Amino acid sequence: MKTISKTYKQSDRFMEKKYKTEQEGKWLRIIALKDFSDVKKGDRGGLIDNEENLSHEGGCWVYDNAQVFGFARVSGNARVCGEAKIFGECWVCGDAEVYGNAKVYGNARIYGWAKVYDNARICATAWVYGRAKVYDNARISGNSEVYGDAQVYDNARIKGGARITAEICGNVKLLSTEEVYHITTSIKNNEDYIRLFINRKSRITPLPSNSKNVIIDYDISISGQNYIQNIKTIRQLYGETQISENAR
């Protein structure tokens, strides 16, 4: 459940500064003023827009040529490395890490011990936390949450309000229309797509008339039209299921 206060952001005005800045084009290059974490005094870090982007508290740091700009905020012991970009009004905090060519933007939140890397994208109001990992070319958007020990990778796409605590990979697409659903089993599919609809008011979500291989399990509906054709695999993933008439 999303419980972090919207007033998390705070001023560093009266704190002892741990870095100074040096103009570099339109950016500010950060330079450490003291030793902390794995940073040594004099180390040159990444690029920021202004000092609100990177807290002077904790061990947080922006490394390499990573960029933090707009109203984005890095705090706690978070690390932003490589060519990563953090922007919009997002937060990266706690012991989270964002690196590689990853991008976090919009109002996204990355915290806990979460890791976002490679070419992953986290945007809109999506949250990644706990010890979750999002990597490769995965995309998390909408109001989705990825948490616990979840891993989302390959070309997986998570949209809507899906809540993921499992391993999602391959070319899977999960499209949730509600904010109340937990996915707790692994879905691994290297060729097809899965489309998931949520409807908390009805046990059977309306599906297109030409859908095939539809599996209905309580609130879950997985449409197989040009997506997944293997009923046996789905049964292994979800246990006992009810197959609709148009799937027979």
Number of C-alpha atoms within 10 A of each C-alpha: 7 7 5 8 7 6 6 10 15 10 10 14 10 7 10 10 15 19 22 15 18 12 12 11 7 9 17 21 23 26 20 19 18 13 14 14 10 7 18 13 13 14 14 21 23 22 27 28 19 17 19 21 24 25 25 23 14 14 19 25 27 26 21 17 18 24 25 29 23 16 18 27 24 27 26 20 21 28 22 29 23 19 19 26 24 28 23 18 19 27 26 29 24 22 21 28 22 29 24 19 20 26 23 28 25 19 20 27 26 29 25 21 21 28 23 29 25 20 20 27 22 28 22 21 20 28 25 29 24 20 18 26 24 30 25 20 20 27 23 28 22 22 22 28 30 29 23 18 16 25 22 30 25 21 20 27 23 28 21 22 23 28 26 26 21 20 20 28 24 19 21 27 20 23 19 23 18 16 18 14 20 14 17 15 15 17 20 19 17 13 10 16 23 23 17 21 23 25 19 16 8 10 14 17 17 11 13 8 7 10 15 21 22 24 21 19 17 15 16 22 23 24 24 22 16 13 19 21 17 11 16 9 14 18 14 11 15 16 10 11 16 11 15 14 9 12 14 8
